[in-house]
């Protein structure tokens, strides 16, 4: 009788940890999966003129997926500006920006 009772308690106790395994999730805000690896280009077109800075290509989120933006030449918005590329950190995507 004790063996049956212990076996019943063991089975009942173990079923607590064997619950259904499913997950439902949805994204709100700025959570994105990590982007793919960037493309590497061996060729960069010459600058179109004096004062241009090259912005290397990067992935950016668009419509629930990542889209590649090829590198391009741009005029910095102010003198001495440096381009800081976009980055993915802690499950969030941060856009690129110009800084001093």
C-alpha positions in Angstrom: 0.0 0.0 0.0 2.8 2.4 0.9 4.6 1.7 -2.4 1.5 2.4 -4.4 0.9 5.7 -2.5 4.6 6.8 -2.9 4.4 5.9 -6.7 1.1 7.9 -7.0 2.6 10.9 -5.2 5.7 10.7 -7.3 3.7 10.6 -10.6 1.4 13.4 -9.4 4.3 15.6 -8.3 6.2 15.1 -11.6 3.2 16.1 -13.7 3.4 19.6 -12.3 6.7 20.1 -14.1 5.5 18.4 -17.3 2.9 21.0 -18.3 2.3 22.0 -21.9 5.2 23.6 -23.6 4.1 26.5 -25.8 4.9 30.2 -26.1 3.0 33.0 -27.7 4.9 36.2 -28.2 4.6 39.4 -30.1 6.8 42.4 -30.5 6.0 45.9 -29.3 8.4 48.7 -29.5 11.9 48.2 -31.0 12.8 44.6 -30.5 14.4 43.0 -33.6 16.3 39.8 -34.1 20.0 40.3 -34.9 20.7 41.5 -38.5 22.6 39.3 -41.0 26.3 39.8 -41.5 27.2 42.9 -43.6 28.3 42.6 -47.2 31.9 43.3 -47.8 32.7 45.3 -50.9 36.3 45.6 -52.1 35.5 48.5 -54.3 34.4 52.0 -53.1 33.6 54.6 -55.8 35.8 57.8 -55.6 34.3 60.7 -53.7 32.1 63.0 -55.8 33.9 66.1 -54.4 35.7 67.7 -51.6 34.0 67.5 -48.1 32.2 64.2 -48.6 32.3 61.3 -46.1 31.8 57.7 -47.0 29.0 55.9 -45.1 29.5 52.1 -45.3 26.6 49.8 -46.1 24.4 48.5 -43.3 21.3 46.5 -42.6 18.2 48.3 -41.3 14.8 46.9 -40.2 11.9 47.5 -42.6 8.5 45.8 -42.4 9.5 43.0 -40.1 12.7 42.1 -41.9 16.1 43.5 -42.6 17.0 45.4 -45.8 20.5 46.1 -47.1 21.4 49.8 -47.6 24.6 50.0 -49.8 27.4 52.3 -48.9 27.2 55.9 -50.2 28.9 59.3 -50.1 27.3 62.0 -48.1 28.0 65.5 -47.0 28.3 65.7 -43.2 25.6 68.0 -41.7 28.2 70.2 -40.0 32.0 70.7 -39.9 33.9 67.9 -38.2 30.9 65.5 -38.0 31.7 61.8 -37.9 29.3 59.0 -38.9 28.5 56.5 -36.2 27.0 53.4 -37.9 23.8 51.7 -36.8 24.2 48.9 -34.2 22.3 46.1 -32.7 22.6 45.7 -28.9 20.5 44.0 -26.2 17.7 43.1 -28.6 17.3 46.6 -29.9 18.3 48.3 -33.1 19.9 51.7 -32.9 20.0 53.9 -36.0 23.2 55.5 -37.3 23.8 59.2 -36.6 26.3 62.0 -37.1 28.3 63.2 -34.1 31.1 65.7 -33.3 
